[in-house]
Amino acid sequence: MAVPNIFGTATAAIPLSQLDTNFATAITLGNTAVYLGNTTTSLGNVTLTNVTISSGNVTVTGANISGTANVSTLVVTGNATIAGTATTIQGLTVGRGGGALATNTAVGASALAATNTGGFSVGVGQNAGVLNTSGQITAVGNGALSTNTTGSQNTAVGISSLSANSTGGFNTAVGVGSLAANTTQNYNTAVGYQSANVNTTGQITAVGALSLAANTTGTGLVAVGIQALQANTTAGNNTAVGYQAAYTSTTATGIVAVGWSTLYNNTGNNNTAVGANVAGTYNSALYANTTGTENAAFGTSALVSNTTGSNNVAVGSRALVANTTASSNTAIGYEAGLALTTGGNNVLMGHYSGIGGAGAALTTATANTFIGPSAGYLVTTGSKNTFVGAYSGNSGSLDLRTTSNHIVLSDGDGNPRGYFDSSGTFIITRTAASGLASIGVYTETTGSAANVFVGSDGYFKRSTSSLKYKKNVVDTTHGLTDLLKLRSVTYQGKAEADAGKTFGGLIAEEVHDAGLTEFVQYADDGSPDALAYGNMVSLCIKAIQELKAEVDSLKSQLNQGA
């Protein structure tokens, strides 16, 4: 039978066997459901050209489809146009969003649904950018940027990323729930699962799953690493780089943590920790620090045990590793201050391979300054000492391991060359070839007599003559007779420096034997050692006086005989 080309008033199903196989003109189907064979197709306001329909499928070739098309299975070949605000295929809505701007792309139910005037936006996922009106945004994920209205230049990738943002702009959130609570803040970056997910107005950068996860209003924050600064809430100006770096820090400000679990337990302000952790040992720099402030630790395990100590500086692996509550220590070098626990105000610098760090054995000692390779590494409880050089605290017959208030100058082999004892006396530790020399003093000359005396104990003393320094002054009984007992000699010294030189003088032992002991200087064992040549002038004067008296007496006798 002949079937008309127009089915706008069809009221019953028309079997396929009664349809012509070839229609030369387009078939227009109105709003009425049309049953074609075993296939049920709902076509509303649709123009189809050259349609081929097979069981269970609709195949459209070279067609224009306007309005809304709902089909079970749609195959489009050739040049086809689907026009309208949105098209739903198998529940997926694809279009340009509210306002139908040519520069917008919306994929998903209610994506970019609000009338948008800004353009250049992309919404992919259910409710992605659903309220956006003028912001230029990229939202990918269910609920991404779902409350954004005018915030522009935002990028959200992940379910609920930047979901609370309304007017904040220039934000980037990548990861499920990242920056989910951000509302009006600008220039935030969060990359990772729930990174900065409760941040509201803080200006931050968070990279890593759960990094800055608890932050709300803290600003000036940088967290890079899984759970870095995870507990930070309102504190600002912190930087944490590494897995769980500054993990439990909540309100501390001005901290820098670089390395696995550095400043893990921190609550104190203005701490800096840089140092990796050895796998499974929890020994990152300043790992245990709680309320200690103003600390700086650089190196694996540097200040790892510190809890409440403040103003400490540790540079080097295991530097100040045992320090807990002590403050104001500075240790530079591998294992410098290794055993120091509660002693404070120490400065320890240096390490010698195979021996140990400077001040490595100190525990509770305070106010020591050890500078040099392994300087003072044997000192345990001595305090207020200063060692410069490689002196260990016990070498060269000088044992200061438990002694305080000494200053030691030593060479690179640890040999003490000179030191000040606790009374302030400077002592030269003489060896066979050493001594005290002062080139400057030698070139500064004077016409005054010598006034320096060196005792057998090595002490320098000033020689004096004033009555105010004397007591029990009486006239001497020694004179010419005693003087005549002495033997004047020439000799050569045994010292290497005296080689080839001849000197004149007396022998101390002979002066002693003559009974002139007041002119003899004795060694520690009581033996004659040197002579006070300057004092022997008085003996000569007495002898001259006696000679003068004899001369006067002889003159008197001659005059009387004349």
VEXDREN-2710 file (C-alpha; in Angstrom, 1 decimal):
% VEXDREN-2710
k/r/px/py/pz
1/MET/0.0/0.0/0.0
2/ALA/1.0/3.6/-0.4
3/VAL/2.1/5.3/2.8
4/PRO/2.2/9.1/3.0
5/ASN/5.6/10.8/3.7
6/ILE/4.1/12.8/6.6
7/PHE/3.3/11.0/9.8
8/GLY/2.4/14.0/12.0
9/THR/-1.1/12.6/12.7
10/ALA/-0.2/8.9/12.9
11/THR/-2.2/7.2/15.8
12/ALA/-1.1/3.5/15.3
13/ALA/1.9/1.4/14.6
14/ILE/2.8/1.0/10.9
15/PRO/4.5/-2.3/10.2
16/LEU/7.8/-2.1/8.5
17/SER/6.6/-4.4/5.7
18/GLN/4.1/-1.7/4.6
19/LEU/6.8/1.0/4.4
20/ASP/8.6/1.8/1.2
21/THR/12.3/1.0/1.3
22/ASN/13.3/4.2/-0.4
23/PHE/12.1/7.7/0.4
24/ALA/13.2/10.3/-2.0
25/THR/12.3/13.2/0.3
26/ALA/12.9/13.9/4.0
27/ILE/10.5/12.4/6.6
28/THR/9.3/14.8/9.3
29/LEU/8.2/13.2/12.5
30/GLY/6.4/15.4/15.0
31/ASN/6.0/15.1/18.8
32/THR/4.1/11.9/18.5
33/ALA/5.7/8.5/19.3
34/VAL/6.2/6.5/16.2
35/TYR/6.6/2.7/16.3
36/LEU/8.8/1.4/13.6
37/GLY/8.9/-2.4/13.6
38/ASN/10.4/-3.8/16.8
39/THR/12.1/-0.5/17.7
40/THR/10.5/2.2/19.8
41/THR/11.9/5.6/19.1
42/SER/10.8/8.9/20.8
43/LEU/11.6/11.7/18.4
44/GLY/10.7/15.3/19.3
45/ASN/11.3/18.2/17.1
46/VAL/13.7/16.2/15.0
47/THR/14.4/16.4/11.3
48/LEU/15.9/13.2/9.9
49/THR/17.2/12.9/6.4
50/ASN/18.0/9.6/4.7
51/VAL/17.2/7.5/7.8
52/THR/18.0/3.8/8.0
53/ILE/16.4/2.1/11.0
54/SER/17.3/-1.5/12.0
55/SER/16.1/-3.6/14.9
56/GLY/17.3/-2.1/18.2
57/ASN/19.3/0.7/16.6
58/VAL/18.8/4.1/15.0
59/THR/21.3/4.9/12.3
60/VAL/21.4/8.5/11.1
61/THR/23.2/9.4/7.9
62/GLY/23.8/13.0/6.8
63/ALA/21.2/14.2/9.3
64/ASN/20.3/17.4/11.1
65/ILE/19.0/16.8/14.6
66/SER/17.6/19.8/16.5
67/GLY/16.0/20.1/19.9
68/THR/16.6/17.2/22.3
69/ALA/17.2/13.7/21.1
70/ASN/16.8/10.6/23.3
71/VAL/17.7/7.3/21.8
72/SER/18.8/4.0/23.1
73/THR/21.6/3.4/20.5
74/LEU/22.5/6.2/18.1
75/VAL/24.9/5.7/15.2
76/VAL/25.7/8.9/13.3
77/THR/27.6/8.7/10.0
78/GLY/28.5/11.4/7.5
79/ASN/28.0/15.0/8.3
80/ALA/25.6/15.4/11.2
81/THR/24.7/18.3/13.4
82/ILE/23.1/18.1/16.9
83/ALA/21.9/21.5/17.8
84/GLY/20.4/22.8/21.1
85/THR/21.5/23.8/24.6
86/ALA/22.4/20.3/25.6
87/THR/22.1/16.8/24.3
88/THR/21.7/13.8/26.5
89/ILE/23.0/10.4/25.2
90/GLN/22.8/7.5/27.6
91/GLY/22.4/10.0/30.5
92/LEU/25.4/12.1/29.5
93/THR/24.8/15.8/28.9
94/VAL/27.1/17.5/26.4
95/GLY/26.9/21.1/25.4
96/ARG/28.0/24.7/26.0
97/GLY/26.4/25.2/29.4
98/GLY/24.1/28.0/30.5
99/GLY/24.2/30.9/28.0
100/ALA/25.4/28.6/25.2
101/LEU/28.6/30.5/24.7
102/ALA/30.7/29.1/21.9
103/THR/33.9/29.3/24.0
104/ASN/32.4/27.1/26.9
105/THR/32.5/23.3/27.0
106/ALA/30.2/21.5/29.4
107/VAL/30.2/17.7/29.8
108/GLY/28.0/16.2/32.5
109/ALA/24.7/16.8/34.2
110/SER/24.4/20.5/35.3
111/ALA/28.0/21.2/34.3
112/LEU/28.3/25.0/33.8
113/ALA/24.5/25.1/34.2
114/ALA/24.3/28.8/35.3
115/THR/23.9/31.5/32.6
116/ASN/27.6/32.3/32.0
117/THR/28.9/35.5/30.5
118/GLY/32.6/35.0/31.0
119/GLY/33.3/32.3/28.4
120/PHE/36.4/30.3/28.0
121/SER/35.3/27.8/30.7
122/VAL/35.4/24.1/30.8
123/GLY/33.2/22.0/33.1
124/VAL/33.5/18.2/33.0
125/GLY/31.5/16.2/35.5
126/GLN/28.2/16.4/37.4
127/ASN/27.7/19.9/38.8
128/ALA/31.2/21.0/37.7
129/GLY/31.1/24.8/37.8
130/VAL/27.3/24.6/38.2
131/LEU/27.0/28.1/39.6
132/ASN/29.6/29.8/37.6
133/THR/28.3/33.1/36.1
134/SER/31.3/35.1/34.8
135/GLY/34.5/33.4/36.0
136/GLN/36.8/31.8/33.5
137/ILE/37.4/28.4/35.0
138/THR/38.4/24.8/34.3
139/ALA/36.5/22.3/36.4
140/VAL/37.0/18.6/36.0
141/GLY/35.4/16.2/38.4
142/ASN/32.1/15.7/40.2
143/GLY/31.4/18.9/42.1
144/ALA/34.6/20.6/41.1
145/LEU/34.2/24.4/41.5
146/SER/30.5/23.7/42.1
147/THR/29.9/27.0/44.1
148/ASN/32.2/29.2/42.0
149/THR/30.3/32.3/40.8
150/THR/32.7/35.0/39.7
151/GLY/36.1/33.6/40.7
152/SER/38.3/33.5/37.6
153/GLN/41.3/31.7/36.3
154/ASN/40.7/28.8/38.6
155/THR/41.6/25.2/37.7
156/ALA/40.1/22.3/39.7
157/VAL/40.8/18.7/38.8
158/GLY/39.3/16.0/41.0
159/ILE/36.0/15.3/42.8
160/SER/35.0/18.2/45.0
161/SER/38.2/20.1/44.3
162/LEU/37.7/23.8/45.0
163/SER/34.1/22.9/45.6
164/ALA/33.4/25.8/48.1
165/ASN/35.2/28.5/46.1
166/SER/33.0/31.4/45.2
167/THR/35.0/34.5/44.3
168/GLY/38.6/33.4/44.8
169/GLY/40.7/33.5/41.7
170/PHE/43.9/32.2/40.2
171/ASN/43.7/29.0/42.3
172/THR/44.9/25.5/41.2
173/ALA/43.6/22.4/42.8
174/VAL/44.5/18.9/41.5
175/GLY/43.3/15.9/43.5
176/VAL/40.1/14.7/45.2
177/GLY/39.0/17.3/47.7
178/SER/42.0/19.5/47.2
179/LEU/41.3/23.1/48.4
180/ALA/37.7/21.9/48.9
181/ALA/37.0/24.6/51.5
182/ASN/38.6/27.6/49.8
183/THR/36.1/30.4/49.4
184/THR/37.6/33.8/48.5
185/GLN/41.4/33.4/48.7
186/ASN/43.5/33.9/45.6
187/TYR/46.7/32.3/44.3
188/ASN/46.5/29.0/46.1
189/THR/48.0/25.8/44.7
190/ALA/47.1/22.3/46.0
191/VAL/48.2/19.1/44.3
192/GLY/47.3/15.8/45.9
193/TYR/44.5/13.9/47.6
194/GLN/42.7/16.2/50.1
195/SER/45.7/18.6/50.0
196/ALA/44.7/21.8/51.9
197/ASN/41.2/20.5/51.8
198/VAL/39.9/22.7/54.8
199/ASN/41.8/25.8/53.8
200/THR/39.5/28.8/53.7
201/THR/41.4/32.0/53.4
202/GLY/45.0/31.0/53.8
203/GLN/47.4/31.7/50.9
204/ILE/49.3/28.5/50.5
205/THR/51.1/26.0/48.3
206/ALA/50.5/22.3/49.1
207/VAL/51.9/19.5/47.0
208/GLY/51.3/15.9/48.2
209/ALA/48.5/13.8/49.5
210/LEU/47.1/15.4/52.8
211/SER/49.7/18.1/52.8
212/LEU/48.4/21.1/54.8
213/ALA/45.3/19.0/55.3
214/ALA/44.2/20.8/58.5
215/ASN/45.2/24.4/57.6
216/THR/42.3/26.9/57.7
217/THR/43.6/30.5/57.7
218/GLY/47.4/30.1/58.0
219/THR/49.1/32.0/55.1
220/GLY/52.5/32.1/53.5
221/LEU/52.8/28.3/53.7
222/VAL/54.6/25.8/51.5
223/ALA/54.2/22.1/52.0
224/VAL/55.7/19.6/49.6
225/GLY/55.4/15.9/50.4
226/ILE/52.8/13.5/51.6
227/GLN/51.3/14.8/54.9
228/ALA/53.8/17.7/55.0
229/LEU/52.5/20.2/57.6
230/GLN/49.4/18.1/57.9
231/ALA/48.4/19.4/61.3
232/ASN/49.1/23.1/60.7
233/THR/45.9/25.1/61.3
234/THR/46.4/28.9/61.6
235/ALA/50.2/29.3/61.7
236/GLY/51.8/31.2/58.9
237/ASN/55.2/31.5/57.1
238/ASN/56.2/27.9/57.3
239/THR/58.0/25.7/54.8
240/ALA/58.0/21.9/54.9
241/VAL/59.5/19.7/52.2
242/GLY/59.5/15.9/52.6
243/TYR/57.3/13.1/53.7
244/GLN/55.6/14.1/57.0
245/ALA/57.9/17.1/57.4
246/ALA/56.6/19.2/60.4
247/TYR/53.8/16.6/60.6
248/THR/52.3/17.5/64.0
249/SER/53.1/21.2/64.0
250/THR/49.9/23.1/64.5
251/THR/50.4/26.8/65.4
252/ALA/54.2/27.2/65.3
253/THR/55.4/29.9/62.9
254/GLY/58.6/30.6/61.0
255/ILE/59.7/27.0/60.7
256/VAL/61.6/25.3/57.8
257/ALA/61.6/21.5/57.6
258/VAL/63.4/19.8/54.8
259/GLY/63.7/16.0/54.8
260/TRP/61.7/12.9/55.8
261/SER/59.9/13.6/59.1
262/THR/62.1/16.6/60.0
263/LEU/60.5/18.6/62.9
264/TYR/57.9/15.8/63.1
265/ASN/56.7/16.6/66.6
266/ASN/57.4/20.4/66.5
267/THR/55.3/23.0/68.2
268/GLY/58.0/25.6/68.7
269/ASN/58.6/28.7/66.6
270/ASN/61.4/29.7/64.3
271/ASN/63.1/26.3/64.0
272/THR/65.0/25.2/60.9
273/ALA/65.7/21.5/60.2
274/VAL/67.4/20.1/57.1
275/GLY/68.4/16.4/57.1
276/ALA/67.2/13.1/55.7
277/ASN/66.1/10.2/57.7
278/VAL/67.7/6.8/57.5
279/ALA/65.0/4.3/56.6
280/GLY/63.1/3.0/59.6
281/THR/65.1/4.8/62.3
282/TYR/63.2/8.0/62.9
283/ASN/66.4/10.1/63.1
284/SER/65.6/13.2/61.0
285/ALA/66.9/16.5/62.1
286/LEU/65.0/17.9/65.1
287/TYR/62.6/15.0/64.9
288/ALA/61.6/15.0/68.6
289/ASN/61.5/18.8/69.0
290/THR/58.4/20.0/70.8
291/THR/58.5/23.5/72.3
292/GLY/62.2/24.3/71.7
293/THR/62.5/27.5/69.6
294/GLU/65.1/29.2/67.4
295/ASN/67.0/26.0/66.7
296/ALA/68.8/25.2/63.5
297/ALA/69.8/21.6/62.5
298/PHE/71.5/20.6/59.3
299/GLY/72.4/16.9/58.8
300/THR/71.0/13.5/59.4
301/SER/70.1/13.1/63.2
302/ALA/71.3/16.6/63.9
303/LEU/69.5/17.6/67.2
304/VAL/67.3/14.6/66.7
305/SER/66.6/14.2/70.4
306/ASN/66.0/17.8/71.2
307/THR/62.7/18.5/72.9
308/THR/62.6/21.9/74.7
309/GLY/66.2/23.2/74.2
310/SER/66.3/26.5/72.3
311/ASN/68.9/28.6/70.4
312/ASN/70.9/25.6/69.3
313/VAL/72.8/25.2/66.1
314/ALA/73.9/21.7/64.8
315/VAL/75.7/21.3/61.5
316/GLY/76.8/17.9/60.5
317/SER/75.4/14.4/60.7
318/ARG/74.7/13.3/64.3
319/ALA/75.8/16.8/65.6
320/LEU/74.2/17.3/69.0
321/VAL/72.4/14.0/68.5
322/ALA/71.7/13.5/72.3
323/ASN/70.8/17.1/73.2
324/THR/67.4/17.2/74.9
325/THR/66.8/20.3/76.9
326/ALA/70.1/22.2/76.7
327/SER/70.1/25.6/75.0
328/SER/72.6/27.8/73.2
329/ASN/74.9/25.1/71.9
330/THR/76.7/25.3/68.6
331/ALA/78.2/22.1/67.1
332/ILE/79.7/22.0/63.7
333/GLY/81.1/18.7/62.3
334/TYR/80.2/15.0/62.2
335/GLU/79.3/13.9/65.7
336/ALA/80.3/17.2/67.2
337/GLY/78.8/17.3/70.8
338/LEU/77.7/13.7/70.3
339/ALA/76.9/12.8/73.9
340/LEU/75.9/16.3/75.1
341/THR/72.5/16.1/76.8
342/THR/71.7/19.0/79.1
343/GLY/74.9/21.1/79.1
344/GLY/74.5/24.5/77.4
345/ASN/76.4/27.4/75.9
346/ASN/79.0/25.2/74.3
347/VAL/80.7/25.9/71.0
348/LEU/82.1/22.7/69.4
349/MET/83.7/22.8/65.9
350/GLY/85.6/20.0/64.1
351/HIS/85.9/16.3/63.4
352/TYR/88.8/14.0/62.8
353/SER/88.1/10.8/60.9
354/GLY/88.4/7.7/63.1
355/ILE/88.5/9.7/66.4
356/GLY/85.3/11.7/66.9
357/GLY/83.7/15.0/66.8
358/ALA/84.7/18.0/68.9
359/GLY/83.4/17.7/72.4
360/ALA/82.1/14.2/71.6
361/ALA/82.2/13.0/75.2
362/LEU/80.7/16.0/76.9
363/THR/77.4/15.3/78.7
364/THR/76.4/18.1/81.1
365/ALA/79.4/20.4/80.8
366/THR/78.7/24.0/80.0
367/ALA/80.4/27.0/78.3
368/ASN/83.2/25.1/76.6
369/THR/84.7/26.3/73.3
370/PHE/86.5/23.6/71.4
371/ILE/87.7/24.5/67.9
372/GLY/89.8/22.0/65.9
373/PRO/89.9/18.5/64.5
374/SER/88.2/16.4/67.3
375/ALA/89.1/19.2/69.8
376/GLY/88.2/18.2/73.4
377/TYR/86.7/14.9/72.4
378/LEU/87.9/13.2/75.7
379/VAL/86.5/16.0/78.0
380/THR/83.5/14.7/80.0
381/THR/82.4/17.2/82.7
382/GLY/84.9/20.0/82.5
383/SER/83.3/23.4/81.9
384/LYS/84.3/26.8/80.7
385/ASN/87.3/25.6/78.8
386/THR/88.7/26.9/75.5
387/PHE/90.7/24.6/73.3
388/VAL/92.1/25.7/70.0
389/GLY/93.7/23.0/67.9
390/ALA/93.5/19.2/68.0
391/TYR/94.1/18.9/71.8
392/SER/91.8/16.1/73.0
393/GLY/91.7/17.0/76.7
394/ASN/94.3/14.5/77.7
395/SER/97.7/14.6/76.0
396/GLY/101.2/15.9/76.5
397/SER/101.0/15.2/80.3
398/LEU/98.1/17.7/80.5
399/ASP/94.9/16.0/81.6
400/LEU/91.9/18.4/81.6
401/ARG/89.0/15.9/81.1
402/THR/87.2/17.0/84.2
403/THR/88.9/20.3/84.8
404/SER/87.4/23.7/84.2
405/ASN/88.5/27.2/83.3
406/HIS/91.5/26.4/81.1
407/ILE/92.6/27.8/77.8
408/VAL/94.8/25.5/75.7
409/LEU/96.6/26.3/72.4
410/SER/97.7/23.1/70.6
411/ASP/99.1/22.0/67.3
412/GLY/97.4/19.9/64.6
413/ASP/98.6/16.7/66.3
414/GLY/97.0/17.6/69.6
415/ASN/100.2/18.5/71.4
416/PRO/99.5/21.4/73.9
417/ARG/102.0/24.2/73.2
418/GLY/100.8/26.5/75.9
419/TYR/97.9/27.1/78.3
420/PHE/96.3/29.3/80.8
421/ASP/95.4/27.4/84.0
422/SER/92.3/28.2/86.1
423/SER/94.2/31.0/88.0
424/GLY/95.0/32.8/84.7
425/THR/98.7/31.8/84.7
426/PHE/100.1/31.1/81.2
427/ILE/102.3/28.0/81.1
428/ILE/104.4/27.0/78.1
429/THR/104.6/23.3/77.6
430/ARG/108.3/23.2/76.6
431/THR/109.7/20.4/74.5
432/ALA/113.4/19.8/73.6
433/ALA/113.2/22.3/70.7
434/SER/110.6/24.7/72.0
435/GLY/110.7/27.8/74.0
436/LEU/109.3/31.3/74.4
437/ALA/110.4/33.8/71.8
438/SER/109.3/37.4/71.1
439/ILE/111.0/39.0/68.1
440/GLY/109.1/42.2/68.6
441/VAL/110.4/42.6/72.2
442/TYR/113.9/41.9/71.0
443/THR/113.9/44.7/68.5
444/GLU/112.4/47.2/71.1
445/THR/115.5/48.3/73.1
446/THR/115.9/50.6/76.1
447/GLY/118.8/52.0/78.2
448/SER/117.1/50.8/81.4
449/ALA/118.4/47.8/83.3
450/ALA/116.8/44.3/82.9
451/ASN/113.9/43.7/85.3
452/VAL/112.5/40.3/84.3
453/PHE/113.2/37.2/86.4
454/VAL/112.3/33.6/85.4
455/GLY/111.9/31.3/88.4
456/SER/112.7/27.6/88.4
457/ASP/108.9/27.1/88.3
458/GLY/108.8/28.8/85.0
459/TYR/107.0/31.9/86.2
460/PHE/108.0/35.4/85.0
461/LYS/108.5/38.0/87.7
462/ARG/109.5/41.6/87.7
463/SER/112.7/42.4/89.5
464/THR/112.5/45.4/91.9
465/SER/114.8/47.5/94.1
466/SER/112.5/49.9/95.9
467/LEU/112.4/49.8/99.7
468/LYS/108.7/49.4/99.5
469/TYR/109.1/45.9/98.3
470/LYS/111.7/45.0/101.0
471/LYS/111.7/44.1/104.7
472/ASN/114.2/43.1/107.4
473/VAL/116.9/45.3/105.7
474/VAL/120.3/45.0/107.4
475/ASP/123.9/45.7/106.3
476/THR/125.6/42.8/104.6
477/THR/128.4/41.0/106.3
478/HIS/129.9/39.6/103.1
479/GLY/132.6/41.6/101.4
480/LEU/136.1/41.5/100.0
481/THR/137.1/38.2/101.8
482/ASP/134.1/36.4/100.3
483/LEU/134.6/37.9/97.0
484/LEU/138.2/36.7/96.9
485/LYS/136.9/33.1/97.4
486/LEU/135.2/33.2/94.0
487/ARG/136.7/32.0/90.7
488/SER/136.1/34.0/87.6
489/VAL/135.8/31.7/84.6
490/THR/135.1/31.6/80.9
491/TYR/133.0/28.8/79.5
492/GLN/130.8/27.5/76.5
493/GLY/127.2/26.6/76.9
494/LYS/125.8/23.2/76.1
495/ALA/122.7/24.5/74.4
496/GLU/122.7/24.1/70.6
497/ALA/122.1/27.8/70.3
498/ASP/125.3/28.5/72.2
499/ALA/127.5/26.5/69.9
500/GLY/130.9/28.3/69.2
501/LYS/130.3/31.0/71.7
502/THR/132.4/31.8/74.8
503/PHE/130.9/33.4/77.9
504/GLY/132.4/34.8/81.2
505/GLY/131.0/34.4/84.6
506/LEU/130.9/32.4/87.8
507/ILE/129.9/28.8/88.8
508/ALA/126.7/28.7/90.9
509/GLU/127.9/25.7/92.9
510/GLU/131.2/27.6/93.8
511/VAL/129.2/30.6/94.9
512/HIS/127.0/28.4/97.1
513/ASP/130.1/26.7/98.6
514/ALA/131.5/30.1/99.4
515/GLY/128.5/30.7/101.6
516/LEU/127.1/33.4/99.4
517/THR/123.7/31.7/99.1
518/GLU/121.7/34.9/98.8
519/PHE/123.1/35.3/95.3
520/VAL/122.3/31.7/94.2
521/GLN/119.0/30.6/92.5
522/TYR/118.1/27.0/93.2
523/ALA/116.3/24.4/91.1
524/ASP/113.2/22.6/92.4
525/ASP/115.4/19.8/93.8
526/GLY/117.4/22.4/95.9
527/SER/120.5/22.2/93.8
528/PRO/122.3/25.5/92.7
529/ASP/120.9/26.4/89.3
530/ALA/121.6/30.1/88.5
531/LEU/123.1/33.3/89.9
532/ALA/121.5/36.7/90.6
533/TYR/124.4/38.5/88.9
534/GLY/122.6/41.8/89.3
535/ASN/122.4/41.4/93.1
536/MET/126.1/40.6/93.3
537/VAL/126.9/44.2/92.6
538/SER/126.2/44.7/96.3
539/LEU/129.1/42.3/97.1
540/CYS/131.4/44.1/94.9
541/ILE/130.4/47.5/96.4
542/LYS/131.1/46.1/99.9
543/ALA/134.5/44.8/98.8
544/ILE/135.4/48.2/97.2
545/GLN/134.3/49.9/100.4
546/GLU/136.6/47.6/102.4
547/LEU/139.5/48.3/100.0
548/LYS/138.9/52.0/100.2
549/ALA/139.1/51.8/104.0
550/GLU/142.4/49.9/103.8
551/VAL/143.8/52.4/101.4
552/ASP/142.7/55.3/103.6
553/SER/144.3/53.6/106.6
554/LEU/147.6/53.1/104.7
555/LYS/147.6/56.7/103.5
556/SER/147.1/57.9/107.1
557/GLN/150.0/55.7/108.3
558/LEU/152.3/57.1/105.6
559/ASN/151.4/60.6/106.4
560/GLN/152.2/60.1/110.1
561/GLY/155.6/58.6/109.3
562/ALA/156.5/61.5/107.1
END
